[in-house]
Amino acid sequence: MNVTTKFDSLVVGADSLIGGHVVNALAAAGTSYQATSRRADADALRFDLANPSFGAFDNKQFGFAVVCAAVSNMRTCEADPLSTRGINVEGTLRLLRRLAQSDTPAVFLSSSQVFDGEVMRPDEAATCSPKNAYGRQKREVEEAIADEQLPVAVLRVPKVLARWPVAMFATWYDRLAQGDPIVAANNMPLAPVSAEDVAAAAIRLGSQRRTGIWHLSSSDEVPYHQAALWLAEVCGMSPALVDQETVTEEKVPGIYRHRYAALAADKIASGLGMPIRTSETVLRDLFGDFPKHRNAA
């Protein structure tokens, strides 16, 4: 006789930045969850969207699922659209359909890249016009969710940052800490959100069995150059080391650059009580923890 084990939630892609924050939030709340990873050595169920095998979910029941796994590097998606679509679209939809069959509502992490960035603060009903492969893949999943009426909440986010340096912010922090100059773009904006807030929003959407499209974003956008200046100031480094440049098409193709980065997030603020902060507030808050995490690494 097979016994079904019930969990409050499932986190697919727990070793991603957002997935890790979702797991941490669930653990802090004392709820039961099951996490997945495509890495064989991870302390989680083995599951890979490139070749999804659902045996890992047998005899398990979940209150809701948060799907964080994806190929999120935009240049990788552009260079290999076929393989990345297999993961970001085909594998993801197979998972969402399987979850729907078991009456498990899900949260799908989408992106502001479904827009072309030419409209200020588009809301959830705005016309989508992705200009890169990653955005098109996210939009294709969104359209399938709507067409098939899957029990899924789509959570669109712009730039997600953590309380420790990641990507170019890690490079900037290390160079500034060594007294070396950095150069940041003055014609590329970001509208940062914290991974903690994204995790909180995803958990609220899933636990409340919400559907439809939701935006989480800072209320405005700032150039990367301004973000770098705040990084230096908050972390006690010299802002004089921060130079600026106007990024060219050769350095960063236009398909990866948006004129406007922020999304309208009034719906999630009123519907879920999520805080919508300015870019400066988000960045200063996160940057304040960079030294602690970097020194502990």
VOBA-1610 file (N, C-alpha, C; in pm, whole numbers, padded with zeros to 5 digits, always signed):
BEGIN
Met+00085-00120+00000Met+00000+00000+00000Met+00088+00125+00000Asn+00066+00212-00100Asn+00143+00335-00110Asn+00085+00442-00018Val+00171+00506+00058Val+00129+00612+00148Val+00173+00746+00090Thr+00081+00839+00080Thr+00111+00971+00027Thr+00162+01062+00138Thr+00277+01123+00114Thr+00333+01220+00208Thr+00294+01360+00164Lys+00238+01437+00255Lys+00191+01570+00222Lys+00293+01676+00266Phe+00320+01768+00176Phe+00408+01881+00204Phe+00331+02010+00180Asp+00365+02113+00255Asp+00300+02241+00232Asp+00337+02299+00097Ser+00460+02271+00050Ser+00504+02333-00075Ser+00615+02255-00141Leu+00636+02287-00268Leu+00744+02232-00350Leu+00821+02348-00410Val+00954+02344-00401Val+01038+02447-00461Val+01123+02382-00569Val+01096+02415-00694Val+01169+02358-00807Val+01283+02453-00844Gly+01405+02404-00831Gly+01522+02489-00854Gly+01566+02558-00728Ala+01581+02480-00621Ala+01612+02538-00490Ala+01752+02595-00482Asp+01840+02556-00575Asp+01977+02608-00570Asp+01996+02734-00655Ser+01886+02789-00707Ser+01893+02919-00775Ser+01886+03029-00671Leu+01914+03153-00711Leu+01912+03265-00617Leu+01775+03279-00553Ile+01670+03284-00635Ile+01535+03300-00581Ile+01492+03174-00508Gly+01520+03057-00567Gly+01482+02932-00504Gly+01540+02916-00365Gly+01666+02954-00348Gly+01729+02946-00217Gly+01660+03036-00116His+01618+03154-00160His+01547+03245-00069His+01408+03193-00036Val+01342+03128-00132Val+01212+03068-00103Val+01226+02959+00003Val+01326+02872-00014Val+01351+02766+00083Val+01379+02825+00221Asn+01462+02928+00228Asn+01495+02989+00356Asn+01370+03046+00424Ala+01284+03109+00344Ala+01162+03168+00401Ala+01068+03060+00451Leu+01055+02951+00377Leu+00968+02841+00418Leu+01021+02776+00546Ala+01153+02756+00550Ala+01214+02695+00669Ala+01196+02785+00791Ala+01213+02916+00772Ala+01197+03010+00884Ala+01054+03011+00936Ala+00958+02986+00846Ala+00818+02984+00886Ala+00778+02851+00949Gly+00867+02754+00944Gly+00839+02625+01005Gly+00743+02538+00927Thr+00728+02565+00797Thr+00637+02486+00714Thr+00713+02370+00649Ser+00641+02269+00606Ser+00703+02154+00540Ser+00716+02180+00391Tyr+00828+02146+00335Tyr+00850+02168+00193Tyr+00940+02060+00138Gln+00935+02044+00008Gln+01026+01957-00065Gln+01096+02042-00170Ala+01227+02028-00180Ala+01304+02107-00276Ala+01364+02016-00382Thr+01387+02072-00501Thr+01450+01996-00608Thr+01574+02068-00657Ser+01664+01990-00718Ser+01783+02043-00781Ser+01820+01950-00896Arg+01885+02003-00998Arg+01932+01917-01106Arg+02069+01860-01076Arg+02132+01906-00966Arg+02263+01856-00929Arg+02249+01726-00850Ala+02329+01628-00888Ala+02321+01498-00824Ala+02364+01503-00678Asp+02451+01598-00643Asp+02506+01602-00508Asp+02429+01695-00416Ala+02320+01751-00463Ala+02244+01845-00382Ala+02160+01772-00279Asp+02133+01840-00168Asp+02050+01783-00063Asp+01904+01812-00096Ala+01857+01753-00204Ala+01722+01777-00253Ala+01686+01668-00352Leu+01560+01664-00391Leu+01518+01570-00494Leu+01587+01603-00625Arg+01631+01501-00697Arg+01694+01524-00828Arg+01585+01544-00932Phe+01587+01661-00997Phe+01488+01691-01100Phe+01549+01790-01197Asp+01538+01762-01326Asp+01602+01844-01428Asp+01500+01877-01537Leu+01475+02005-01559Leu+01378+02045-01661Leu+01424+02009-01802Ala+01553+01984-01820Ala+01602+01944-01952Ala+01552+01805-01989Asn+01526+01725-01890Asn+01476+01589-01910Asn+01390+01551-01791Pro+01272+01615-01780Pro+01193+01598-01658Pro+01138+01456-01640Ser+01173+01398-01528Ser+01120+01268-01487Ser+01045+01289-01357Phe+00917+01256-01356Phe+00832+01293-01243Phe+00823+01185-01137Gly+00907+01083-01148Gly+00907+00979-01046Gly+00940+01032-00908Ala+01020+01139-00905Ala+01058+01197-00775Ala+00937+01250-00699Phe+00827+01276-00770Phe+00708+01332-00707Phe+00605+01225-00670Asp+00632+01099-00702Asp+00537+00993-00672Asp+00510+00985-00522Asn+00385+00965-00489Asn+00342+00949-00348Asn+00371+01074-00264Lys+00373+01188-00331Lys+00391+01315-00261Lys+00281+01411-00305Gln+00231+01486-00211Gln+00128+01585-00238Gln+00173+01720-00187Phe+00154+01824-00268Phe+00205+01957-00233Phe+00090+02058-00229Gly+00097+02146-00130Gly-00003+02252-00122Gly+00008+02351-00236Phe+00132+02384-00273Phe+00159+02468-00389Phe+00304+02448-00430Ala+00338+02496-00549Ala+00475+02484-00600Ala+00524+02619-00648Val+00654+02643-00631Val+00719+02762-00686Val+00826+02714-00783Val+00811+02753-00909Val+00902+02706-01015Val+01007+02813-01041Cys+01128+02790-00987Cys+01237+02885-00999Cys+01342+02841-01100Ala+01343+02713-01137Ala+01445+02660-01225Ala+01430+02717-01366Ala+01542+02753-01427Ala+01541+02806-01564Ala+01685+02834-01606Val+01704+02848-01737Val+01828+02906-01789Val+01801+03055-01798Ser+01862+03134-01708Ser+01829+03275-01699Ser+01933+03367-01764Asn+02044+03311-01810Asn+02144+03392-01878Asn+02095+03428-02017Met+02072+03555-02042Met+02012+03596-02168Met+02101+03567-02288Arg+02232+03583-02271Arg+02323+03556-02383Arg+02325+03406-02415Thr+02315+03322-02314Thr+02308+03178-02338Thr+02183+03142-02416Cys+02072+03202-02380Cys+01946+03175-02451Cys+01954+03222-02596Glu+02020+03335-02618Glu+02032+03389-02754Glu+02124+03301-02838Ala+02231+03250-02777Ala+02329+03169-02851Ala+02277+03029-02879Asp+02191+02977-02791Asp+02141+02840-02807Asp+01991+02837-02778Pro+01911+02899-02865Pro+01767+02909-02838Pro+01696+02775-02837Leu+01746+02678-02911Leu+01678+02548-02918Leu+01688+02473-02786Ser+01812+02458-02736Ser+01831+02384-02611Ser+01770+02456-02492Thr+01788+02588-02488Thr+01734+02662-02374Thr+01581+02666-02378Arg+01522+02666-02498Arg+01376+02659-02506Arg+01327+02523-02454Gly+01405+02419-02478Gly+01368+02288-02426Gly+01353+02289-02275Ile+01433+02371-02208Ile+01425+02381-02063Ile+01323+02486-02021Asn+01338+02606-02074Asn+01258+02719-02028Asn+01114+02716-02073Val+01085+02643-02181Val+00948+02636-02230Val+00894+02493-02219Glu+00954+02400-02292Glu+00899+02266-02299Glu+00902+02195-02164Gly+01018+02193-02099Gly+01028+02127-01970Gly+00943+02194-01865Thr+00941+02328-01866Thr+00862+02402-01769Thr+00713+02375-01785Leu+00665+02374-01910Leu+00523+02348-01932Leu+00485+02205-01897Arg+00573+02110-01923Arg+00545+01972-01882Arg+00527+01965-01731Leu+00612+02037-01658Leu+00601+02039-01513Leu+00471+02106-01468Leu+00440+02222-01524Leu+00320+02295-01483Leu+00194+02214-01513Arg+00193+02143-01625Arg+00078+02059-01658Arg+00066+01942-01561Arg+00179+01883-01525Arg+00178+01772-01429Arg+00127+01820-01293Leu+00171+01936-01250Leu+00123+01991-01124Leu-00027+02018-01130Ala-00074+02070-01243Ala-00217+02098-01258Ala-00300+01971-01250Gln-00248+01862-01305Gln-00319+01734-01300Gln-00340+01686-01158Ser-00247+01723-01069Ser-00259+01681-00929Ser-00320+01792-00842Asp-00380+01892-00908Asp-00446+02003-00838Asp-00349+02079-00748Thr-00227+02097-00799Thr-00126+02173-00725Thr-00108+02309-00791Pro-00153+02416-00727Pro-00130+02549-00786Pro+00019+02581-00787Ala+00060+02660-00883Ala+00203+02690-00897Ala+00226+02838-00919Val+00349+02880-00891Val+00396+03015-00920Val+00510+03002-01020Phe+00496+03070-01133Phe+00598+03067-01238Phe+00673+03199-01237Leu+00805+03193-01221Leu+00887+03314-01220Leu+00913+03359-01363Ser+00857+03473-01399Ser+00879+03530-01532Ser+00967+03654-01518Ser+00968+03737-01620Ser+01068+03844-01627Ser+01014+03968-01696Ser+01073+04082-01661Ser+01042+04206-01731Ser+01090+04203-01876Gln+01169+04100-01912Gln+01217+04087-02048Gln+01106+04049-02146Val+00985+04024-02098Val+00872+04002-02191Val+00832+04134-02256Phe+00883+04246-02206Phe+00860+04377-02265Phe+00985+04425-02340Asp+00968+04526-02424Asp+01084+04579-02497Asp+01149+04696-02425Gly+01091+04739-02312Gly+01152+04844-02234Gly+01133+04984-02288Glu+01042+05003-02381Glu+01020+05135-02440Glu+00905+05210-02375Val+00834+05143-02284Val+00719+05204-02216Val+00749+05213-02067Met+00720+05329-02007Met+00745+05345-01864Met+00644+05266-01782Arg+00693+05190-01687Arg+00615+05118-01588Arg+00491+05049-01647Pro+00511+04956-01739Pro+00397+04882-01793Pro+00329+04800-01684Asp+00195+04791-01692Asp+00124+04709-01594Asp+00102+04568-01649Glu+00029+04488-01576Glu+00013+04347-01613Glu-00064+04327-01744Ala-00142+04426-01784Ala-00221+04414-01907Ala-00150+04473-02029Ala-00033+04531-02009Ala+00038+04595-02120Ala+00080+04493-02225Thr+00089+04539-02349Thr+00129+04452-02460Thr+00273+04407-02445Cys+00295+04279-02463Cys+00431+04225-02453Cys+00498+04226-02590Ser+00625+04258-02591Ser+00701+04258-02716Ser+00848+04228-02685Pro+00877+04105-02645Pro+01016+04071-02609Pro+01109+04086-02728Lys+01232+04129-02700Lys+01327+04148-02810Lys+01449+04058-02798Asn+01443+03959-02709Asn+01550+03860-02702Asn+01490+03722-02676Ala+01570+03619-02695Ala+01520+03481-02685Ala+01468+03450-02546Tyr+01537+03498-02443Tyr+01494+03471-02306Tyr+01354+03528-02282Gly+01331+03652-02323Gly+01200+03712-02307Gly+01093+03639-02386Arg+01127+03595-02507Arg+01029+03521-02588Arg+00994+03388-02522Gln+01092+03323-02462Gln+01066+03195-02395Gln+00974+03215-02275Lys+01000+03317-02195Lys+00914+03345-02081Lys+00772+03377-02128Arg+00762+03455-02234Arg+00630+03493-02284Arg+00556+03371-02340Glu+00626+03280-02403Glu+00560+03160-02457Glu+00498+03078-02345Val+00567+03068-02233Val+00510+02995-02119Val+00388+03070-02065Glu+00399+03201-02052Glu+00285+03281-02005Glu+00162+03259-02092Glu+00181+03258-02224Glu+00068+03241-02315Glu+00006+03102-02301Ala+00088+03000-02285Ala+00036+02864-02268Ala-00043+02852-02137Ile+00007+02915-02031Ile-00063+02913-01904Ile-00203+02972-01920Ala-00213+03085-01991Ala-00342+03150-02012Ala-00431+03067-02105Asp-00376+03018-02215Asp-00455+02942-02312Asp-00511+02813-02252Glu-00429+02747-02169Glu-00470+02618-02111Glu-00537+02634-01975Gln-00548+02759-01929Gln-00611+02790-01800Gln-00550+02707-01687Leu-00418+02703-01685Leu-00348+02630-01580Leu-00356+02709-01449Pro-00362+02641-01335Pro-00371+02710-01205Pro-00235+02765-01162Val-00191+02869-01232Val-00056+02922-01214Val-00060+03073-01200Ala+00014+03125-01104Ala+00037+03269-01093Ala+00170+03301-01160Val+00170+03397-01249Val+00291+03442-01318Val+00346+03563-01244Leu+00467+03552-01196Leu+00530+03662-01122Leu+00644+03718-01205Arg+00622+03837-01262Arg+00725+03904-01342Arg+00811+03994-01253Val+00942+03982-01269Val+01035+04063-01191Val+01143+04119-01282Pro+01198+04236-01248Pro+01316+04289-01319Pro+01444+04236-01254Lys+01541+04320-01225Lys+01669+04277-01168Lys+01653+04233-01023Val+01694+04109-00994Val+01683+04055-00859Val+01823+04051-00796Leu+01835+04111-00679Leu+01962+04116-00607Leu+01946+04061-00466Ala+02058+04019-00408Ala+02058+03960-00274Ala+02137+04047-00177Arg+02148+04000-00055Arg+02224+04073+00047Arg+02373+04044+00040Trp+02412+03970-00060Trp+02554+03950-00087Trp+02580+03981-00234Pro+02700+04019-00271Pro+02726+04060-00409Pro+02711+03943-00506Val+02643+03967-00616Val+02630+03868-00723Val+02662+03935-00856Ala+02707+03853-00952Ala+02733+03899-01088Ala+02826+04022-01088Met+02789+04126-01162Met+02879+04241-01175Met+02896+04315-01043Phe+02798+04304-00954Phe+02811+04371-00825Phe+02921+04306-00741Ala+02941+04177-00757Ala+03052+04110-00688Ala+03186+04159-00741Thr+03195+04173-00874Thr+03319+04224-00935Thr+03346+04367-00889Trp+03242+04450-00894Trp+03258+04589-00851Trp+03303+04597-00706Tyr+03237+04521-00619Tyr+03270+04527-00477Tyr+03416+04488-00454Asp+03459+04379-00516Asp+03596+04332-00495Asp+03699+04432-00547Arg+03671+04491-00663Arg+03766+04589-00718Arg+03772+04715-00630Leu+03657+04763-00590Leu+03656+04883-00505Leu+03725+04855-00371Ala+03704+04736-00317Ala+03767+04700-00189Ala+03919+04697-00200Gln+03968+04671-00321Gln+04114+04668-00344Gln+04168+04804-00385Gly+04078+04903-00393Gly+04120+05037-00434Gly+04133+05054-00583Asp+04073+04963-00660Asp+04080+04970-00806Asp+03957+05040-00862Pro+03970+05112-00972Pro+03856+05182-01031Pro+03761+05085-01102Ile+03637+05126-01114Ile+03538+05051-01191Ile+03469+05146-01287Val+03405+05091-01389Val+03330+05169-01487Val+03190+05111-01497Ala+03089+05196-01486Ala+02949+05151-01491Ala+02873+05232-01595Ala+02773+05167-01654Ala+02697+05229-01763Ala+02606+05340-01712Asn+02604+05450-01787Asn+02512+05559-01753Asn+02388+05558-01841Asn+02380+05464-01934Asn+02264+05455-02024Asn+02195+05319-02016Met+02216+05247-01906Met+02145+05121-01881Met+02083+05128-01742Pro+01950+05120-01732Pro+01885+05131-01601Pro+01859+04994-01539Leu+01842+04994-01407Leu+01793+04877-01337Leu+01685+04920-01240Ala+01590+04830-01217Ala+01482+04852-01120Ala+01489+04736-01022Pro+01575+04746-00921Pro+01606+04630-00838Pro+01494+04589-00744Val+01485+04458-00722Val+01402+04402-00617Val+01489+04304-00539Ser+01461+04288-00412Ser+01540+04196-00332Ser+01487+04054-00350Ala+01579+03958-00347Ala+01537+03818-00357Ala+01445+03780-00243Glu+01463+03842-00127Glu+01374+03817-00013Glu+01230+03855-00046Asp+01211+03973-00109Asp+01077+04017-00144Asp+01016+03928-00253Val+01098+03886-00348Val+01047+03796-00453Val+01000+03666-00390Ala+01079+03612-00297Ala+01040+03488-00230Ala+00911+03506-00152Ala+00900+03617-00080Ala+00778+03643-00003Ala+00656+03653-00093Ala+00671+03722-00207Ala+00560+03736-00301Ala+00520+03601-00358Ala+00619+03519-00395Ala+00591+03388-00452Ala+00516+03300-00353Ile+00558+03302-00228Ile+00493+03220-00126Ile+00350+03267-00102Arg+00328+03398-00099Arg+00192+03449-00081Arg+00103+03410-00199Leu+00155+03423-00320Leu+00076+03387-00438Leu+00040+03238-00436Gly+00138+03155-00404Gly+00113+03011-00403Gly+00021+02966-00293Ser+00047+03012-00172Ser-00033+02968-00058Ser-00177+03017-00067Gln-00198+03129-00136Gln-00334+03181-00155Gln-00398+03132-00285Arg-00327+03044-00355Arg-00377+02985-00480Arg-00419+03092-00581Arg-00337+03196-00591Arg-00367+03303-00686Arg-00330+03258-00828Thr-00393+03320-00925Thr-00361+03299-01066Thr-00346+03434-01134Gly-00315+03432-01263Gly-00299+03556-01336Gly-00157+03608-01330Ile-00137+03729-01382Ile-00005+03791-01391Ile+00010+03896-01282Trp+00130+03896-01221Trp+00161+03989-01113Trp+00300+04047-01136His+00315+04176-01108His+00445+04242-01120His+00499+04276-00981Leu+00629+04252-00961Leu+00699+04301-00844Leu+00822+04376-00891Ser+00834+04502-00851Ser+00940+04588-00902Ser+00963+04702-00804Ser+01080+04763-00812Ser+01096+04891-00744Ser+01008+04993-00816Ser+00985+05105-00752Ser+00892+05203-00808Ser+00954+05287-00919Asp+01086+05280-00933Asp+01155+05358-01034Asp+01279+05283-01080Glu+01354+05342-01174Glu+01478+05282-01218Glu+01590+05386-01208Val+01713+05335-01198Val+01830+05422-01192Val+01938+05364-01283Pro+02030+05448-01335Pro+02140+05394-01415Pro+02233+05308-01329Tyr+02298+05213-01391Tyr+02394+05130-01319Tyr+02504+05216-01257His+02538+05325-01323His+02641+05413-01267His+02600+05468-01131Gln+02473+05507-01118Gln+02426+05557-00988Gln+02427+05445-00884Ala+02389+05324-00925Ala+02393+05211-00833Ala+02536+05187-00783Ala+02633+05199-00873Ala+02773+05178-00835Ala+02820+05286-00737Leu+02774+05409-00756Leu+02810+05516-00663Leu+02755+05487-00523Trp+02630+05441-00517Trp+02571+05407-00387Trp+02645+05288-00324Leu+02685+05193-00405Leu+02761+05079-00354Leu+02888+05126-00283Ala+02961+05214-00350Ala+03085+05265-00291Ala+03056+05342-00163Glu+02956+05427-00166Glu+02924+05510-00049Glu+02882+05425+00070Val+02787+05334+00048Val+02732+05254+00157Val+02837+05162+00218Cys+02926+05109+00135Cys+03026+05013+00182Cys+03156+05078+00226Gly+03157+05211+00234Gly+03273+05281+00285Gly+03392+05283+00192Met+03364+05283+00062Met+03470+05288-00038Met+03465+05424-00109Ser+03563+05452-00190Ser+03572+05584-00252Ser+03485+05595-00377Pro+03384+05684-00377Pro+03306+05706-00498Pro+03390+05760-00613Ala+03507+05818-00581Ala+03595+05871-00686Ala+03648+05760-00776Leu+03641+05636-00728Leu+03687+05522-00807Leu+03582+05477-00910Val+03462+05535-00902Val+03352+05494-00990Val+03344+05587-01110Asp+03376+05537-01228Asp+03366+05614-01351Asp+03242+05568-01427Gln+03206+05641-01530Gln+03088+05606-01608Gln+03120+05598-01756Glu+03037+05524-01827Glu+03051+05512-01972Glu+02914+05499-02036Thr+02907+05538-02160Thr+02787+05516-02240Thr+02807+05388-02318Val+02731+05286-02282Val+02749+05154-02341Val+02707+05156-02487Thr+02787+05096-02572Thr+02759+05091-02716Thr+02693+04960-02754Glu+02642+04957-02876Glu+02581+04835-02929Glu+02682+04722-02934Glu+02807+04754-02963Glu+02909+04651-02972Glu+02935+04585-02836Lys+02930+04664-02730Lys+02958+04609-02597Lys+02837+04537-02539Val+02720+04599-02545Val+02596+04536-02497Val+02489+04559-02602Pro+02459+04458-02683Pro+02358+04475-02787Pro+02224+04524-02732Gly+02154+04600-02815Gly+02028+04660-02774Gly+01922+04561-02732Ile+01930+04437-02778Ile+01829+04339-02740Ile+01836+04305-02592Tyr+01946+04341-02526Tyr+01959+04316-02382Tyr+01939+04443-02300Arg+01917+04556-02367Arg+01907+04683-02295Arg+01766+04739-02305His+01716+04792-02194His+01586+04857-02190His+01603+05006-02160Arg+01518+05087-02222Arg+01516+05230-02190Arg+01457+05249-02049Tyr+01352+05173-02020Tyr+01287+05178-01890Tyr+01285+05037-01830Ala+01316+05026-01702Ala+01330+04895-01639Ala+01220+04863-01538Ala+01158+04966-01480Ala+01060+04942-01373Ala+00927+04896-01429Leu+00858+04814-01350Leu+00724+04767-01382Leu+00624+04830-01285Ala+00502+04851-01332Ala+00396+04895-01241Ala+00360+04778-01149Ala+00362+04802-01019Ala+00340+04694-00922Ala+00226+04726-00827Asp+00132+04811-00869Asp+00020+04849-00783Asp-00067+04729-00747Lys-00082+04635-00840Lys-00168+04519-00816Lys-00117+04434-00700Ile+00011+04406-00698Ile+00066+04320-00593Ile+00076+04396-00461Ala+00091+04527-00469Ala+00095+04608-00347Ala-00040+04607-00277Ser-00146+04624-00355Ser-00280+04629-00295Ser-00336+04489-00271Gly-00306+04396-00360Gly-00365+04262-00348Gly-00295+04171-00250Leu-00162+04188-00234Leu-00086+04101-00144Leu-00015+04176-00033Gly-00025+04309-00034Gly+00042+04387+00068Gly+00192+04387+00057Met+00244+04370-00065Met+00389+04372-00085Met+00440+04516-00084Pro+00552+04540-00018Pro+00608+04677-00017Pro+00673+04709-00151Ile+00643+04826-00205Ile+00704+04872-00329Ile+00797+04988-00294Arg+00927+04963-00304Arg+01026+05060-00259Arg+01093+05129-00378Thr+01157+05240-00352Thr+01237+05306-00455Thr+01363+05224-00480Ser+01424+05245-00595Ser+01550+05177-00627Ser+01656+05209-00522Glu+01663+05335-00482Glu+01765+05374-00384Glu+01745+05302-00251Thr+01621+05291-00206Thr+01594+05223-00080Thr+01634+05077-00087Val+01599+05011-00196Val+01633+04870-00212Val+01784+04852-00214Leu+01853+04931-00295Leu+01997+04914-00311Leu+02073+04946-00183Arg+02039+05055-00118Arg+02110+05090+00005Arg+02090+04983+00112Asp+01971+04929+00120Asp+01943+04823+00217Asp+02029+04700+00190Leu+02033+04655+00065Leu+02109+04536+00030Leu+02260+04561+00040Phe+02305+04675-00011Phe+02449+04706-00008Phe+02502+04710+00136Gly+02417+04749+00230Gly+02461+04758+00368Gly+02507+04625+00425Asp+02461+04514+00367Asp+02500+04382+00415Asp+02614+04320+00335Phe+02656+04386+00227Phe+02761+04329+00143Phe+02889+04301+00222Pro+02941+04395+00300Pro+03067+04368+00370Pro+03058+04247+00463Lys+02948+04235+00534Lys+02932+04123+00628Lys+02939+03989+00555His+02865+03978+00444His+02863+03852+00370His+02994+03828+00297Arg+03055+03935+00243Arg+03180+03917+00167Arg+03294+03878+00262Asn+03297+03937+00380Asn+03402+03905+00476Asn+03386+03764+00533Ala+03261+03716+00535Ala+03238+03581+00590Ala+03265+03473+00487Ala+03275+03512+00359Ala+03292+03413+00251Ala+03432+03350+00255
//
